[in-house]
Amino acid sequence: MRTSPFSEESTEITPREFEKEVMKLFTAKGSEFKLLEIVHDKKIQTKDQEYKIDIYYEFEQANFSLKVLAECK
């Protein structure tokens, strides 16, 4: 049986699986906020280049729109 990557037990998971586990944490936390968007591997274009963000999380709290960009390592 596979254990959570966040437990104290050692487990082997791929980087992509780790990103998905982190996204689950963001999704669970989203129940406390007005969730606007959560995306895995979101591409964001800037003036100089395109970036691939592991987890893009946008939510609203106290009439503010907040964006979180997470790179999982």
C-alpha positions as a printed Julia matrix, in Angstrom:
73×3 Matrix{Float64}:
   0.0    0.0     0.0
   1.35   3.39   -0.99
   1.66   6.03    1.72
   1.25   9.77    1.44
   4.39  11.65    0.34
   3.78  13.91    3.33
   4.02  11.18    5.95
   7.21  10.5     7.82
   7.57   7.19    6.05
   9.8    7.17    3.01
   8.05   6.57   -0.29
   9.03   6.71   -3.93
   6.91   8.87   -6.22
   7.55  10.63   -9.49
   7.86  14.43   -9.66
   4.5   14.55  -11.47
   2.83  12.48   -8.73
   4.3   14.87   -6.15
   2.83  17.85   -8.03
  -0.59  16.15   -8.06
  -0.37  15.52   -4.29
   0.47  19.19   -3.67
  -2.44  20.19   -5.91
  -4.76  18.04   -3.76
  -3.63  20.04   -0.72
  -4.41  23.32   -2.5
  -7.8   21.96   -3.6
  -8.66  20.87   -0.05
  -7.69  24.31    1.25
  -9.86  25.87   -1.45
 -13.01  24.98    0.47
 -12.17  27.86    2.84
 -12.08  30.41    0.0
 -13.99  31.3    -3.11
 -11.94  29.22   -5.53
 -11.62  30.84   -8.93
  -9.17  28.54  -10.69
  -6.67  25.75   -9.98
  -4.58  24.38  -12.84
  -1.73  21.88  -13.09
   1.02  22.77  -15.61
  -0.39  26.19  -16.5
   1.44  28.12  -19.2
   1.83  31.84  -18.57
   3.1   34.13  -21.32
   5.13  37.23  -20.39
   6.85  39.79  -22.59
  10.1   37.83  -22.67
   9.03  34.17  -22.61
   6.48  31.52  -21.7
   6.6   29.87  -18.27
   5.16  26.53  -17.23
   3.92  26.69  -13.63
   3.45  23.42  -11.74
   0.36  24.66   -9.88
  -1.57  27.87  -10.5
  -4.1   28.62   -7.78
  -6.39  31.64   -7.87
  -8.92  32.43   -5.16
 -10.85  35.3    -3.64
 -10.62  36.31    0.01
 -11.96  39.48    1.63
 -12.77  40.96   -1.8
  -9.21  40.44   -3.06
  -8.26  38.15   -5.93
  -5.08  36.28   -5.0
  -2.88  34.2    -7.29
  -0.41  31.58   -6.09
   2.22  30.12   -8.4
   3.77  26.95   -6.98
   6.87  25.2    -8.27
   7.15  21.78   -6.65
  10.64  20.56   -5.81
